[in-house]
């Protein structure tokens, strides 16, 4: 299963990539939503772990564009952010995120979210 991790912070990319890889996923790391969108057009991932706040194209904008494209309903999207407000969670879910994870997180929290999405066994 292929997981696309999108975050403009290199450290976050590598930490998340290490966690996801340890669970058996093939991972691709990108530091911009624009590059991620082009990758999705060519090879749609099974799951996208998406940072909310990025320059040029936010995670929310990415979600709207993804869900409107052919095949864009396929990947499970896990919105990853430090926004902890209830209205932020609602906005992400309304935009098409399947689940929401707050930074900082660890392997156990990520594992729980992926299990909830049906991407890992309990």
C-alpha positions in Angstrom: 0.0 0.0 0.0 1.4 3.4 -1.0 1.2 6.3 1.4 1.9 9.9 0.2 3.1 12.2 3.1 2.8 15.9 2.4 4.4 18.4 4.8 6.5 21.6 4.1 8.6 20.8 7.2 11.4 18.4 6.4 11.7 17.1 10.0 8.0 16.3 10.1 8.2 14.5 6.7 11.0 12.3 7.9 9.5 11.5 11.3 6.1 10.6 9.8 7.8 8.7 7.0 9.7 6.6 9.5 6.6 5.8 11.5 4.5 4.9 8.4 7.3 2.8 6.9 7.7 0.9 10.2 4.0 -0.2 9.7 4.7 -1.7 6.3 3.6 1.0 4.0 5.6 2.1 0.9 6.0 5.9 1.5 6.7 8.9 -0.7 7.6 12.2 0.9 6.9 15.6 -0.7 7.2 19.1 0.8 4.5 20.8 -1.2 0.9 20.3 -2.0 1.4 21.3 -5.6 3.9 18.5 -6.2 1.6 16.1 -4.3 -1.2 17.0 -6.6 0.9 16.2 -9.7 1.8 12.9 -8.1 -1.8 12.0 -7.5 -2.7 12.7 -11.1 -0.1 10.2 -12.2 -0.3 7.6 -9.4 -3.1 7.8 -6.8 -2.0 6.7 -3.4 -4.0 4.5 -1.0 -3.5 7.0 1.8 -2.4 10.6 2.1 -1.1 12.1 5.3 -1.6 15.8 4.7 -0.3 18.9 6.6 -2.8 21.7 6.9 -0.6 24.8 6.8 1.6 24.9 3.8 2.7 27.8 1.6 1.0 28.4 -1.8 -1.6 25.6 -1.4 -3.0 24.7 2.0 -4.0 21.2 2.9 -7.7 22.3 2.8 -7.2 23.6 -0.8 -5.5 20.4 -1.7 -8.3 18.3 -0.3 -11.0 20.3 -2.3 -9.0 19.8 -5.5 -8.2 16.2 -4.8 -11.8 15.2 -4.1 -12.9 16.9 -7.4 -10.5 15.0 -9.6 -11.1 11.6 -11.2 -10.1 9.0 -8.7 -9.8 11.6 -6.0 -12.3 9.9 -3.8 -10.2 6.8 -3.5 -7.4 7.7 -1.0 -8.0 7.9 2.7 -6.8 11.4 3.8 -5.5 11.9 7.3 -5.2 15.6 8.0 -2.2 16.3 10.2 -2.0 19.7 12.0 -1.5 21.6 15.2 -4.9 23.1 14.9 -6.8 21.8 17.9 -10.1 23.7 17.6 -13.3 21.8 17.0 -14.2 24.1 14.1 -10.9 23.2 12.5 -11.6 19.5 12.8 -15.0 20.0 11.3 -13.6 22.1 8.4 -11.0 19.4 7.6 -13.7 16.6 7.6 -16.1 18.8 5.6 -13.3 19.4 3.0 -12.9 15.6 2.5 -10.5 14.4 5.2 -11.3 10.9 6.5 -9.5 11.4 9.8 -7.6 14.0 11.8 -4.4 13.8 13.8 -2.9 16.5 15.9 0.8 17.3 16.1 2.8 16.1 17.9 1.9 12.4 17.5 3.7 9.2 18.0 3.6 5.7 16.4 0.7 4.5 18.7 -1.5 7.5 17.9 -0.8 7.1 14.1 -1.4 3.3 14.4 -4.8 3.9 16.0 -5.8 6.4 13.3 -4.9 4.0 10.5 -6.7 1.2 12.2 -9.8 3.4 12.5 -9.5 4.0 8.7 -9.3 0.2 8.1 -5.8 0.4 6.8 -4.2 -1.6 9.6 -5.6 -4.6 11.5 -6.3 -4.2 15.2 
